[in-house]
Amino acid sequence: KGADKMSKLRCYERNYGREKLLQLVRIGREERKLEATGTEGISVKEIRLRDVLKEHYDASKKYIDGLHASIPGETVKKTFSIRNHLRLL
């Protein structure tokens, strides 16, 4: 399999020249880089820090509301405040 590829490359070099062979290698490398990232066709979305924090807060709020049933409110608020403060540092 590898010898077959090498013979094809030798034939390509003889037919088209060394410059075309180098160009073929460059194109192959660029295509492999694109395939490796898996990002072709994905649009870039700008996300603000404020939106990320809001989403995180909304998810935490559900968790806190679930704890209110079993732990007194002040304890939960204090615990959440301390944890939230430590994460932001």
N, C-alpha and C positions, 0 to 999 in steps of 0.2 A: 504494500500500500504506500509506504513512504518512498520506495524506489520509483514507483510509478509517478508520484508527484514530482520528484526530482527530475525525472526524464521529461515531463511536461514543461517544467521550468526551463530546462536546457533548450528544448525546442523553441519555446517562446522567446528566449534570449537570442537564439540564432536568427529567428524570423524577424523580430521587431527591434532588436538591439538592447544594449544594457540600460539606457535611459528609460525605455518603456517598462523594462522589468522593475526598475527602482520605483517608477511611478505606480506600478501595479502593487508593489509591496506597501507603499505609503497609503494607498487607498484601502487596502486590506486592513492595515493597522487602525485607520480612522474608523472603519466600519465596526471592527471588534471593540473599540473603545465605546462606541455608541451602544452596542449590544450589551456590554458589560454593565453599564449603568442602569439600563432598563428605563431610562427617562425620556426616550424619544416619544413624542406625541402627547406628553403630559404638560399642561399649561402651568405656568408659575403663578401661584396665588399669594398675594401680599397679605400677611396677617399682622395685625397690630398687637402689641403686648397687652393692651387693655382688653381686647377680645379674649385672649388666652386666659387672662386672670379671671375674667367674668365667667368663662366656661368652667374653670377650675372651681370657682366659688359656688356655682350652681350645683356641681357634682358633690361638693363638700356639704352643701346645705341639705341635700337629701340624706346624707349620712348622719348629719347632726340631728335632723328631725327624727330619724329612727332611734337615736340614742335618748332623746328626750323622754321617751316612754319608760325607760328603765333607770336613768340616772337623773338626779335633780338638775334643774336648768342652770344654776350658777356654776356647778362643777363642769358641765359640758362647755359652757361659754368660756370659762377660764382655760380649760384644756385646749379648746380650739384656738383661742387667742394666742396662747403660748406656741402651739405647733405652727400656726400660720406665721407668726413672727419669726420663728427659727427658719422656716423654709425661705422666706424672703431675704434673709441675710445671706 
